[in-house]
Amino acid sequence: MAKKQTIVGSPLTPKLLSELGAVGEFPSTPEDFEPSGNWVNTYRIWTCHGYRESGNQDVGFLRIQKSADGQGETFGLHVEQTIVQTDAMLSNINAQITCLNNEYASPVKWQISSRFLEPNGKPLEQLCTAETVFIEGKSMTIKGPAGILRRQIDTDRPLTSNWSLFEAVQRWRIGQAGHFSANMLEDLCKLKKDQHITYAGASQMGPDAVSLFRFTQCGTGILPTDYWLDQSHRLLVVTSMNKAYILDEKAEEVAKRQIEEARESYRSRISRGQRK
């Protein structure tokens, strides 16, 4: 008889992630952590397949490093993301972004490379891309292997990006009334218009009743997304449908083990197939 599966049946929250075994304790926030200063946040990327008992797993990591220079007009974000795909394929993104020091961390210039790696670690050259992009006024200039492209962008609303929001939300005032409204570049390439972000209140987690503060994002072309911060304004968790980004100092180590296990499993399957 097949083992009974229990449907999760509700949106992911830090408390539910704890119940599902995705998170135990979050890393303690350093006393000198300052959202407007220099910091590194590394997140374990975790997915839920809809059931409590099985199918839930880590699939990679996201590291965001902020480099700020006092109260300058801009600051830098270095982003690295690696995700394990089917059959031990990897997708890897590296981006160096210059952002305006505004409430949306608006990207104005960036270099980004995207690679897909085979199970043996060899890049699939036909799927690898690299671009340098900068924005001036309503003009976006993209320099890539195919040459130089220019396109118009909508400047009626401020511009942000999904990675920019990981930084910007840490600088917002908890409990702030009203909402933020912007257009968003998803992965610095897909424009998602009319994004609205509101403060959604606080909740308690764990035996020590730690307070977590939530901002919620809704908009065109995205699933509702929640950003959960601690009392120091450090971003602990981001949840969207079945995916969670969980602050974890060992996220890259977990991803490295996962990659090796996926590659070993793939090699074993291929070997068995060859023997048949």
Secondary structure, DSSP 8 states (H G I E B T S, - for coil): ------B--S---HHHHHHTTS-S------TT--TTS-EEEEEEEEE--SBSSSS-EEEEEEEEEEE--TT-SEEEEEEEEEEE-GGG-EEEEEEEEEEESSTT--EEEEEEEEEEE-TTS-B-GGG-EEEEEEEETTEEEEEETTEEEEEE---SS-EEEHHHHHHHGGGS-TT--SEEEEEEEETTTEEEEEEEEEEEEEEEETTTTEEEEEEEEEETTS--EEEEE-TT--EEEEEETTEEEEE-TTHHHHHHHHHHHHHHHHHHHHHHHHH-
